[in-house]
Structure formats: structure tokens, C-alpha cells
Amino acid sequence: MTASIDISDCRKHFPALERGDERGPYVFADPPGGTQVPRSVMDAMAGYFETSNANAGGPFRTSEETGNVIAAARRAGADFLNCSPEEVVFGQNMTTLCFAMARAIARDVDPGAEFVVTRLDHDANISPWLTAAEDAGASVHWADLRPEDCTLDLANLETVLSPRTRGVAFTLASNAVGSITAAAEVVRAARKTDALVVADAVHIAQHRLVDVAELDVDLLFCSPYKFFGPHLGMMFGRKGLLDELRPYKVRPAADASPNRWETGTLSHEALAGFTAAVDYIAGIGQAAGGGASRRAEIAVAFEAIAGHEAELSRRFLDGIGSIPGLTLYGIDDVERLYERTPTFAIRLEGFRPRELGEELGRRGIFTWDGNYYALAVMERLDLESSGGAVRIGFCHYNTLEEVDRVVRELRDIAGA
């Protein structure tokens, strides 16, 4: 039996979803930029401050409790990603972690080495490699996207790999257009070289189960605030690699992984909130049929989430198809719903993206416009110079009625 999700029950966990104005409840169509958080996450963060606020490593109770918070967060990260707790690294954000790892990797490559990035990626998985390559005297090659459906051009990727490739950085799903990458094919191609394989899971982690063991990547980055947690960065690093690479760190800091990669004091309150966010997701799985472990519950949860989000995508694509002057960038075939997330980049004739975003905002619909740091995507689609696109996104707490309202308002704005 396919797992299903109780949307009304899920929405009760999110206080922000009760907000609105005289036009009605707000529609939070901005999850690609960061989701709302459940009450349990807020309570966990406040609870840490109330009872356990201290630095780690001291011989007293609150410090010991802080150590327990950190350990619990590593276990939660391990369950979320399907790895060992010793392979979970936390940081200020995904971008900071990626810059740190790119710099560490590049310090040990020879001049003439090559890195590969893709035009489908968020710039947080591009600029670190451009900068590291420049510092190391290495070069960077770009794998292209297919403009017709905004998916990664796998044939083109093959042409930019070489025996000199030392790193392949790619996204599991585009934060701009919602395309899900055929990760197995990317990894298979990259493994023909001596390259490290680096995946950006920031966007996909809100919508699909992430399994680093199945993916067979060396590094993977994500951001808990994109999946119902606090602002925080998290990285999976293959244990052998974390031990082998040389981190940039202060001398007194621990030299064992994963701590050696966590510069400075962590946000302990955010770690408490992160664990609560993972438990919230596992709770969806438990309600949908459960499992023998938290990891199993997370898997069931994402099965249910994917099914609901496919219906959101179908309703949106069916609805906008007849709106005059509206252009969608990305997969528009309802037979390919599981190749995309419910994240949609659109333009409407007669409106610059910021103008359309402002009008939707006045109508209580919250969206993003511009390039959302997916600069390479917007440049490749020739949209960057004219303001990018409006990004409308949904996640598991959005309803079909909200999708209908978004479509209805777009139609009204278009004058249809």
C-alpha cells in the first residue's frame, strides 16, 4: 500500500500557516527559499536556551547536556542521510561548508587538475570550486543543461570529464526550476575518473529521501532550514575522506573527524531544532504506517510526501496551461512528475518578474523572483539580464486548494 499523508494534521504543526489578512490566509508558495517550521522545532530551540545553554566539553551538567544535544543531532543527521554519525558535519550554512571543503581539496591537487560544475546548480556549489581551482592553478569545465526541459545534459557531461578531473560537483535537484538530476548516471560517469563526487542536496532534501550510501557520493551538502528546521548547514563526508583531507582550523581544536571540520562553536540551539525537525518528518512516516526505526519512518514519510507533491504539481501544471502569456521553464509533462519537484519558474508577458512577485504578494501569495542564486541557470536561459523568473514552490504542507488559488490569481493578473 502506498503511504499517504494527512495534510490537515501536518498543517496544525505550523503556526505560520494560520496567518492571513482580509483577503484570506496567506499562501506560502516560497518553500524553495526556506520552509516554515513546526512548533516542536521552536520549542526545542527555546528549551535548549532555557535549560542547557553552555559550551561543550566542560565538567558540569549544562555542558554535558550540550554535548548530548550535539550527539543527538549527529544521530538525527545520520538517520536522515543514511550514514554514520561520525560522517555528519555541521556548520553555519551549506555555502560555508562547501567553501571549506573545496579549499581543502584544492590544496592537495596538482596544477593542471580539473573540476567539473554544472549550469543547473545553485552558485553555492559552483563558486567554491571556481575559487578553489583559481587558487590551485586548476581549471573548471561546465556541464550544460538542456534548455528545452531544464535537465542536466548527461551527454555533455561525458565530454567534459577527463583523466585530469579531480572533482565533479552537481545538484540532485534544481532550486530554480525543480528538475531532479539522474544522480546514478552522473556518479557512474564521474567514477570513470579519479574525481571526488560532490552532491548538493539542498533542494531535494525537502522533497525526496536522501541516501548517501545508495548515491555513492564522497560529499553531500544540505540545509535544514529547507526541510522544516533552523538556519544551519549540514554535510555528509565519507569517513576516509574526512580523515585524509587537511582542514583549515585553529590549533587547539579537535583533530578527529567530524569535529575537525566544524570551525568555532556550533549553534547548539539550532542543533536541538534540527533534531526536532528530523523527528517531525519521522512522525509523518509513523502516522503513514511507521517503520522499525527512525530511518524507516523517514523513508515512509518521503514516500507519502512525494505522492502528495506529485498531485500538487499536476494541479499546477494543468491549471497554468491555458493562461495566456505565461511561460514555464522546466519539465511541463505531467507524465514526468517524478522527475521534478513542485518548484516552478515562470514568466508572464507584460510583467517583469519583480512586478509579478509584488502583485502576487499583495494578493497574499508569497513567492520569489530573480535568480535565487541559481545564476548559471538564468544566464543559460537568457533570463538574467531581464530579471530572472518568478519562482512558485510548494511542499507537503501546501494544499490543492492553495494551488488552485495561485492559478486563479495568475489567471486574473493575466487578464484571462
N, C-alpha and C positions, 0 to 999 in steps of 0.2 A: 504494500500500500504506500502511495506517495505521501510524504509528510505535508501537512498543511499548517497554516499559521492563523491565529486568532488576532486579527488586526485591531479590533476594538480593545482587547485586553492589552496588547502591546502599547497602544496609544496612551493608556492610563498611566504608564510609567513615565511619560514625558510631560512635565509641567508646561513647557513652552508651547506645546500643541494646543493648549487651551486659550492662547492669546488670539485677539482679533480686534476689530473696530466696528464701526457702524455698518460696514458692508458685509460683515460676517467674519468667520475665523480666518486667520492668516493661512496661506498655503506655503509651507516651507518646501519650495522646489529648488533648494540650494544644497542638498546633501553632498554633491561632489566637492564643495568647498569646505565641508565640515558638517557633521550631523549635530542634531540636538542630543542632549544627554539625559539618561533616565535618572530618576530621583535617587536610586541606590548609589550611583556614582557620586552625586553631590554629597550624600550622607557619608560615604566612605572617606571622601576628602576632608570634610568637616570633622569627622570622627577622629581622623589622624591628628589634626591640629588640637583637638580637644583633649586627647589622652596620651599621645605618644610622640609629640614633637621633640626630636632630638637628632643629633648626628649619629651615624652608625659607628660601632667599634668601641664603645665605652663600657665600663663595668657596672652599669646601673640599668634600672628597669626600662626607662623610656628608650634608651639607646638600644637595648636588646629587642624591644618591641619594634623599633625602626628596622633593625636587622631582619626581623621576621616579616615585616612589610616588603622589604626588598626581595627576600627569598620567595615569598608568596607570589610576587609579581613575575619572577623568573619562571616559576612553575606554571603560572597562567599563560605567559608567553609561549612556553614550551607546548602546552596543550593547544594553544591557538594555531601554532605553526607546525606542529608535529616534529619536534626536535628535542634535544636535551636542554635542561635549564642552563647548563654551562655554555650553551651556544646562543643565549639570548643577551643582547646588549641594549641598554637604554641610553638615551641622550636627549639633548634639548629639542631636536626635531630630526626628521629624516634627512633634511638637507645638510645639517651639520655632520651627521654620521657619515653621509656619503662623501663629503669633502674629506673627512678624516681618513676614511679607508682608501679613497683614490690617491691621496697623498702618500699614504704608507705603501701602497702597492707600487706607485711610480718611483719611489726612492730606490727600488731594487731592480728596475728594468734597465736594459741597455739602450743607449741612443740608437734610434732606428726601429725601436719597437713600435707596435701599432695597437691602437684601441679602436673599437667599433661602438658607435652610438646610433640611435635611430631617430628619424624625424617624427615618430609617433609619441615620443617621450615628453614628459614634464621636464623643464630645464634643470630640476634638481638631480636628474640622472643624466644630464648632459654636461653642464658647466663644470662639475667636479672633474670630469675626465678630460675636458678641453684644457683646464688649468693644469692638471697633473701632467698631461702629455707635454704641454709647453715647458714646464719646469724640468722635465726629464729628457727633453730633446726627442720625444716620441712624436708620432703623427696620429691623426684621428681620421677615420673613414666613416661615412654616413650610410646607413641602410635606409632606403627610401620607403615612403608609404604609397599606397595605391589611391590616387585622388578619387577614383570612382566610388569606392566604398570606405575609404579611410582605414584600411587594414595594412598591416606591415607587409611589405613586398618581400616575400621569402626568397624568391629567385634572385632579387637584387642583393639580399643579404649574403647569399653564397658568393657573389662576385667580389665582395669587399673583405672577405676573410682571406688570410694568407698564413704561411708558416711563421710569420713575424707577429701575428696577433697575440696579444697578451691579456686582453680583456674585452669582453662583449657585454655591454650594458643595454638592457631592453626593458620595456614595460610589459607587465602582464595584462594591463588594460589601460586604455587612454582616458585620462581625466577630462579631455576636451570633447571627444566625440563618442566615447563609450565602447570602442572596438576592443574585443578581447583577443589577445595575441595567441597564436598557436604555439604555446611555450615549448612543447615537446620537440617541435621541428626546429625551433631556434636553438635549443640546447643540443640537439643532435648535430646540427651543423657546427656549432661552436666547439663541441668536443672533438671534432676532427683536427683541431689545432691545439696548441698548448695554453689556450686562453682560460682565464678565470671567467666564470659566468655570473653576472650580477643582475638581479631582477628587482624592479620597482613594483611593489605590491600595494602601494598607497591606495590606488583607486579600486583595485579588485577586492581588497580585503573587506570592503563594505558589502560586497555582493556575492562572493563565492568562497568556498572553503579553500584555504591555502595549505598546501602540504609540501614542505621543503624537501622531504625525502623523495616524494614522487617527482618533484620538479627537477631534482638533481642539480641544484644551483650551489654556488660557493658562498654567495652573499645575497641577502634579500632584505629590503627596507620597507617599512610601513609606518603609518602614523595613527595611533589610537584615536585621535580626535576625528578621524574619518570613519571610525566604526564605534561611535557612541561613547567614547572615552574622553579623557582630558587631553590638552595640548602636550604632546610628548612624542619622541621618536623612538622607534624600536628596530633593531636589526637582528637577523639571524646571520651567524657566521659559522662556517664549518670549523669544528674544533681544531683540527690540524692547522688550518689556515690562520686562525686567531692566535695560535701559539707560535706560528712560524714568522708572521709579519712583525715588523718592529713599529710599535706605536710611538707617537709624539706625546709624551706625558711628563708630569713632574716627577722628580726623583723619589720622593717618599711614598708615592702611590704604589699600590699593589702591582706586582709584576705577573700575576697569574690571570688567565682569561676566566671570565669575560671582563673582570674589573679593570684590567689594564687599558681597555678601550673606552672607559667611562671617565672622561676628564672632569675633575671637580666634583662637587656634591650634587647628587641626583635630586630631583624633585620628588621627595618621598610621598608627599600628599598626592601627586599625580600618579605615582605607582599604586597607591591604595585605590585611587579611582579607576586605574586601568584594570586591576584585578576585578573590581566590581563590574566593569563593562564586559569583560570576558564571561563572568558569571551570569550577567543579563542575557547574553547571547546563548549560553548553555541552557538557560531557563526556557528559552524559546524551544530548543530541542527537547527538553524534558516534557514540556507541555504537548509537543507534537508526537510523542511516542517514546522519548527518552533513549537511553543507551547505558552501557555498562560502565562508562567513565565520562569525565567532563569532555574529553576529546570526542567521544562518540556522540555526546549531546550537541556539541558544536557542529559536527558533521550533519546531524539531523536538522539542526537549525538552518544551516545554509541550504539544505535541500528544500526546506519549506520556503525560505526567503527567495530562492531562485525561481520557484514556481509562481509565487505571488508577483515578483517583479516582472516576470515574462508577461503576465496579464496586464500590468501597468504599461509596459512597452507596447503591447499590441493595441491597447485602447488609445494610447497617444498617437501611434503611427496611423491607425485607422482614422483618427479624428482630424489630424492636420493635413491629410492627403488632399482634401478639397478646398483648403484655404488659399485663395489667390495671392500670388506674390510671395509665398513662403517657400524658402529653400532649406532643406535639411542636408547637413553634411555628415555622411556616415551611412551605416547599414540601414536601409529602409524596407527590407524584405521581411515580412512577418514570419516567413519560413526559416529565418536565420536569427530568431530572437535569442537563442542561447550562445550566439557569437557576439553579443553586445550586452552592455549594462543599460539600465534605464536612464542614460545620460545623453542629452540631445543638444547638438549645436545647430542653431537656426539663424537665418536672416529673414527679415520681412521687408519687402520692397517699400521704399518711401521712408524708412526709418534707419537711422544709424543705430548700431547695437545699444549704445548707452541710452538713446532716446526710447527705444523699445523697453529696455530694462527699467527705466524710470516710470514708464506708463504702467507696466505690469506691477511695479512696486506700489504705485498709487492705488491700484486695484487690490492690494493685499496679497500679491503673489511675489514671492521673493526668489530672484534668480541672479545669475552672474552674467557679466558681459566683459568683452575684451579677449585676452589670450589665456587667462588663468595660469600663466607661466608655462603654458604649452606653446612657447614662442615658435618652435620649429614647425609645429602643425599649422599654425596660422600663416606662417610665411609660405609654406608649401602649397596651401590652398589659396594663396594670394588674397588673404583677408586682413593681414596685419595692418597694412597702411590705411585701411578704411574702418578700423575699429574692432576687428575680430568678429566675434559672433556672440549671440545670446545663448547661454547655457542653461537649459532646463533639466533638472535632475530629480529623480525620485528614489526612495529607498523603501525598506519594508514597512515603515510606519505611515507611508502615504497610502491613500485610498483611491479607488477607481473614481469616486465622486470628485476628489480633488483633481485628478487628471481631466475629467470632464469639464471642470470649471476653468482650468488653464486653457484647454482647447476653445471653450466658449469665449473667453476673454480675448484670445488671439484672433478668433474669427471676428469679433466685434471691432477690435482695433484695426483689422484689415479692411473693415467696411463691407464684409461679405454678408 
